Amino acid sequence: MPPSREAMVHRGDEDEVCPVCKSSRYLNPDMRFLINPECYHKMCESCVDRIFSSGPANCPVAGCHKTLRKNRFRKQTFEDIHVEREVDIRRRVMTVLNRREEEFDSKLDWDNFLEQREEIIFNLVNGIDVAKTEADLQKYASDNMRSIRANQALEAKEVTSFQERQNQEQELARLRRQAAKEEYENERKEILAGREDVLTRLASGRPADAATIAREGQRVLLKKSSARRSEEERIRLKQAALRGTDAKKPGQPAAAAEEGGSGLIKGLRKIKTPEPEKAYDPFGGMVPNQRDYYTLQDHYPSTFLDPVRQDTRMLAGGYDLREYYSRTLLEAFAGLGCFIDEEVSKREGNAFNTMKPVGTQGAALAATSDSQAGK
Amino acid sequence: MTEDDFYRTSSQFRLWSFTEDSLRSLRQNTNSLASDRVRDALRRAREARQSANSSAAGTPNPNGSDADSKPGDEKDIECLTPEEEQELVRYYCEQIVQLGESYKPPLPTIVRATAIQYLRRFYLTNSPMTYHPKTIMPCALFIATKTDNYYLSLRQFAEIVPGDTSAEDIIAPEFLVMQSLRFTFDVRHPFRSLEGGIMELTAISQGLAQPAPHTPQKTADNLQRTMLSLPQPPNTNQPSSAASISDRLARAHHNTREILKSAAQMTDAYFFYTPSQIWLSALLLADRPLAEFYLDTKLSGPKVDKSPELTQIRTKLLTTLNTCAILLQSYKPLASDPDQKKALRRIGKKLYHCQNPEKVNLAGQKRIPAAAMAAAAAAASASDPATPDSEMERLAKKRKLESEAKRRDDIFGGELVMERTRERQG
């Protein structure tokens, strides 16, 4: 491609003249023109060197007062300077407004976004509301720094993976071509060898057998080639299957829009950041040793239990009287504040028929089945 | 309250707690269902007998009791009422206590109490007309020995059971009972609760108690002082000064335990109240000032008065405990009441006539009637009385047909090999 672009640049510009130093290509065939995206005024390389080597300076074109720097000068890609400028603007806007389709709620929102982007580009290219549009763009860029970065990274990854895939495919195609070639070569060799074989046999055999030998040789060849063909088929199928498994879709949705989104773009999909998982609570919110009716003590005087506290036979196995204390006291008060009258009627109001019929139906079923069995 | 939430998770609260209305309607429902079935079954039995009689005329009626052969038995069979059923079940609950007493050593109270509750729960959804309590009762007791971890071998157990009950007879209805219990074997008893309460009361009386979380202002000393100055319960006839506080506690303990062993078991207290309410009501009956003092140590004081929830619980609790106490007090032991005995004899006679004849021989039936259940379910839907075996066959056939239909519907046909073999066969 480069030669053709070169040709395009140089086409019909034999007498192209640098607007700054007025030297023409006719005199200096190696002359290269550079532009600066600040003002897109064209000038020759030697002018750039001359004017901007000592630091930023004003554009030498009359009436243009833009300050230019040398490092921003570059070669022109397109012949039409307007196209060049539009492409530059487009690239700049695209790097900022780089939302992806997955980030939008609906197709319509995505289309609206595309239209909005085009409008911004159009405004910038044609100088409509430039200050406001630029300000919007700036604000958006600073607000959405993170998602822009994420999308850029994603894009880069996609590009590289695409390239990789393409390389892989090319490599595979090359291998296939090579295999086919070898195949062909082998086949040819075998045919030749077969023919040779038939000839030698004809030469050594009796004349009466000539026809049979020829027919046999033909058959052997056919058989070989058909076996080879089926083998090839098998290999090709296998490769196709392998390729099928390889071709996984690498692109995942970015889904990295900041909460609050941006004022500029509408219809972005809300991102639900998953609730941070709470620490596992084995008691389900209950405080293990919290009690409302009693305070558990380490010792309760009792003529019946006190001997246990000293009895080695009881304690040796790890028995702890405090377990008994806590159990009995818990049972003494568990359910003291459960008023079955109220709670059960409420429960039955909620789910009537959930518990009574189960019992009765079960009994009824048992009864009927037994009566039928007894019949 | 934290402790209440513990109780709310129990199966006793979830499945076996009722309001008075719901319990009554449940029993009513069970009774009417069972009555219908008993009438049907008796009618069938009579028809079968009549056809047998007509075919073999002249032979004496094999089970020719007077009641059966009389033409008067055409009239509607009189079934038990729910109240009569309840009386009968109560009688067998008393029997459990006596049966437990006859073992050596006697079965622990808690085993007997569990068995009683099993029996009571069983007869919420089953009627004595369908399953006679005399067959269910030993089974319930045997299950209770197992669930309460008091091991007895079945042989040992069967030796003591009166009548010519074999081990097989005892466990014949075991699955049935467990099913009716909805496989919830946990019964929360108030016995251990009572021990806990008495333990803490003893600590208070010795000035070693810590105040309850909601009444932190009460110190051990002032609790002890209040306790020592409590008035004597009105029903004691001893001189008040003579009895020491530990004697008083021991007496209250003993009396409460007696109430829990008898009245709490024989009434519907377990269905209406939680174990801690039951034991506190029993304590209320045994020694009212002591019980009220004990409640006050938990639920009274400036902090409690300030929170409306706690005061509400306290007032509600007091009414609940009083109604529970009235229920417990209404219990009269069977032995001391000749009227009840007479009534029971009448009920027993009545039950003899309205016993479901198809349910008498439990041992002959399958212990695990799962297949029968499935068959019944299918029969109920298809309304054709099939025996389990033919039902199984039918199901297998249906499954086969379905799979074949599926194979036909498959757009790519069935498996190749199968197709081929079928073609060859065809």
HADDOCK unambig.tbl for C-alpha pairs under 7 A between the chains (distance, minus, plus):
assign (segid A and resid 291 and name CA) (segid B and resid 2 and name CA) 6.02 0.50 0.50
assign (segid A and resid 291 and name CA) (segid B and resid 3 and name CA) 6.66 0.50 0.50
assign (segid A and resid 292 and name CA) (segid B and resid 1 and name CA) 5.86 0.50 0.50
assign (segid A and resid 292 and name CA) (segid B and resid 2 and name CA) 6.18 0.50 0.50
assign (segid A and resid 292 and name CA) (segid B and resid 213 and name CA) 5.74 0.50 0.50
assign (segid A and resid 292 and name CA) (segid B and resid 214 and name CA) 6.75 0.50 0.50
assign (segid A and resid 293 and name CA) (segid B and resid 212 and name CA) 5.79 0.50 0.50
assign (segid A and resid 293 and name CA) (segid B and resid 213 and name CA) 6.54 0.50 0.50
assign (segid A and resid 293 and name CA) (segid B and resid 298 and name CA) 5.76 0.50 0.50
assign (segid A and resid 294 and name CA) (segid B and resid 212 and name CA) 4.41 0.50 0.50
assign (segid A and resid 294 and name CA) (segid B and resid 213 and name CA) 6.17 0.50 0.50
assign (segid A and resid 295 and name CA) (segid B and resid 210 and name CA) 6.27 0.50 0.50
assign (segid A and resid 295 and name CA) (segid B and resid 211 and name CA) 6.64 0.50 0.50
assign (segid A and resid 295 and name CA) (segid B and resid 212 and name CA) 5.33 0.50 0.50
assign (segid A and resid 295 and name CA) (segid B and resid 213 and name CA) 6.30 0.50 0.50
assign (segid A and resid 300 and name CA) (segid B and resid 199 and name CA) 6.47 0.50 0.50
assign (segid A and resid 300 and name CA) (segid B and resid 200 and name CA) 6.88 0.50 0.50
assign (segid A and resid 300 and name CA) (segid B and resid 203 and name CA) 5.71 0.50 0.50
assign (segid A and resid 301 and name CA) (segid B and resid 202 and name CA) 6.77 0.50 0.50
assign (segid A and resid 301 and name CA) (segid B and resid 203 and name CA) 5.83 0.50 0.50
assign (segid A and resid 302 and name CA) (segid B and resid 199 and name CA) 6.92 0.50 0.50
assign (segid A and resid 328 and name CA) (segid B and resid 192 and name CA) 5.57 0.50 0.50
assign (segid A and resid 328 and name CA) (segid B and resid 193 and name CA) 5.48 0.50 0.50
assign (segid A and resid 328 and name CA) (segid B and resid 195 and name CA) 6.59 0.50 0.50
assign (segid A and resid 328 and name CA) (segid B and resid 196 and name CA) 4.55 0.50 0.50
assign (segid A and resid 329 and name CA) (segid B and resid 193 and name CA) 6.49 0.50 0.50
assign (segid A and resid 329 and name CA) (segid B and resid 196 and name CA) 4.64 0.50 0.50
assign (segid A and resid 329 and name CA) (segid B and resid 197 and name CA) 6.73 0.50 0.50
assign (segid A and resid 330 and name CA) (segid B and resid 3 and name CA) 6.73 0.50 0.50
assign (segid A and resid 331 and name CA) (segid B and resid 192 and name CA) 6.77 0.50 0.50
assign (segid A and resid 331 and name CA) (segid B and resid 193 and name CA) 4.87 0.50 0.50
assign (segid A and resid 331 and name CA) (segid B and resid 276 and name CA) 6.96 0.50 0.50
assign (segid A and resid 332 and name CA) (segid B and resid 193 and name CA) 3.62 0.50 0.50
assign (segid A and resid 332 and name CA) (segid B and resid 194 and name CA) 6.30 0.50 0.50
assign (segid A and resid 332 and name CA) (segid B and resid 196 and name CA) 5.74 0.50 0.50
assign (segid A and resid 332 and name CA) (segid B and resid 197 and name CA) 6.07 0.50 0.50
assign (segid A and resid 332 and name CA) (segid B and resid 276 and name CA) 5.24 0.50 0.50
assign (segid A and resid 333 and name CA) (segid B and resid 3 and name CA) 6.37 0.50 0.50
assign (segid A and resid 333 and name CA) (segid B and resid 276 and name CA) 5.41 0.50 0.50
assign (segid A and resid 334 and name CA) (segid B and resid 3 and name CA) 4.45 0.50 0.50
assign (segid A and resid 334 and name CA) (segid B and resid 4 and name CA) 4.89 0.50 0.50
assign (segid A and resid 334 and name CA) (segid B and resid 6 and name CA) 6.30 0.50 0.50
assign (segid A and resid 334 and name CA) (segid B and resid 7 and name CA) 5.37 0.50 0.50
assign (segid A and resid 334 and name CA) (segid B and resid 276 and name CA) 6.41 0.50 0.50
assign (segid A and resid 335 and name CA) (segid B and resid 3 and name CA) 6.38 0.50 0.50
assign (segid A and resid 335 and name CA) (segid B and resid 4 and name CA) 4.12 0.50 0.50
assign (segid A and resid 335 and name CA) (segid B and resid 7 and name CA) 5.05 0.50 0.50
assign (segid A and resid 335 and name CA) (segid B and resid 274 and name CA) 5.70 0.50 0.50
assign (segid A and resid 335 and name CA) (segid B and resid 276 and name CA) 6.25 0.50 0.50
assign (segid A and resid 336 and name CA) (segid B and resid 4 and name CA) 6.37 0.50 0.50
assign (segid A and resid 336 and name CA) (segid B and resid 274 and name CA) 6.70 0.50 0.50
assign (segid A and resid 336 and name CA) (segid B and resid 276 and name CA) 5.33 0.50 0.50
assign (segid A and resid 336 and name CA) (segid B and resid 277 and name CA) 5.47 0.50 0.50
assign (segid A and resid 337 and name CA) (segid B and resid 4 and name CA) 5.91 0.50 0.50
assign (segid A and resid 337 and name CA) (segid B and resid 313 and name CA) 6.51 0.50 0.50
assign (segid A and resid 337 and name CA) (segid B and resid 317 and name CA) 6.94 0.50 0.50
assign (segid A and resid 338 and name CA) (segid B and resid 4 and name CA) 6.09 0.50 0.50
assign (segid A and resid 340 and name CA) (segid B and resid 17 and name CA) 6.67 0.50 0.50
assign (segid A and resid 340 and name CA) (segid B and resid 18 and name CA) 6.86 0.50 0.50
assign (segid A and resid 340 and name CA) (segid B and resid 19 and name CA) 6.73 0.50 0.50
assign (segid A and resid 340 and name CA) (segid B and resid 272 and name CA) 6.25 0.50 0.50
assign (segid A and resid 340 and name CA) (segid B and resid 273 and name CA) 6.29 0.50 0.50
assign (segid A and resid 341 and name CA) (segid B and resid 19 and name CA) 5.13 0.50 0.50
assign (segid A and resid 344 and name CA) (segid B and resid 17 and name CA) 7.00 0.50 0.50
assign (segid A and resid 344 and name CA) (segid B and resid 18 and name CA) 6.21 0.50 0.50
assign (segid A and resid 344 and name CA) (segid B and resid 19 and name CA) 6.48 0.50 0.50
assign (segid A and resid 345 and name CA) (segid B and resid 19 and name CA) 6.60 0.50 0.50
assign (segid A and resid 356 and name CA) (segid B and resid 26 and name CA) 6.80 0.50 0.50
assign (segid A and resid 359 and name CA) (segid B and resid 125 and name CA) 5.61 0.50 0.50
assign (segid A and resid 359 and name CA) (segid B and resid 180 and name CA) 6.63 0.50 0.50
assign (segid A and resid 360 and name CA) (segid B and resid 30 and name CA) 6.44 0.50 0.50
assign (segid A and resid 360 and name CA) (segid B and resid 125 and name CA) 5.15 0.50 0.50
assign (segid A and resid 363 and name CA) (segid B and resid 125 and name CA) 6.47 0.50 0.50
assign (segid A and resid 363 and name CA) (segid B and resid 126 and name CA) 6.28 0.50 0.50
assign (segid A and resid 365 and name CA) (segid B and resid 373 and name CA) 6.57 0.50 0.50
assign (segid A and resid 365 and name CA) (segid B and resid 376 and name CA) 6.59 0.50 0.50
assign (segid A and resid 366 and name CA) (segid B and resid 373 and name CA) 6.32 0.50 0.50
assign (segid A and resid 368 and name CA) (segid B and resid 376 and name CA) 6.88 0.50 0.50
assign (segid A and resid 369 and name CA) (segid B and resid 372 and name CA) 5.71 0.50 0.50
assign (segid A and resid 369 and name CA) (segid B and resid 373 and name CA) 6.10 0.50 0.50
assign (segid A and resid 369 and name CA) (segid B and resid 376 and name CA) 4.92 0.50 0.50
assign (segid A and resid 371 and name CA) (segid B and resid 358 and name CA) 6.01 0.50 0.50
assign (segid A and resid 372 and name CA) (segid B and resid 385 and name CA) 6.83 0.50 0.50
assign (segid A and resid 373 and name CA) (segid B and resid 387 and name CA) 6.54 0.50 0.50
assign (segid A and resid 374 and name CA) (segid B and resid 358 and name CA) 6.48 0.50 0.50
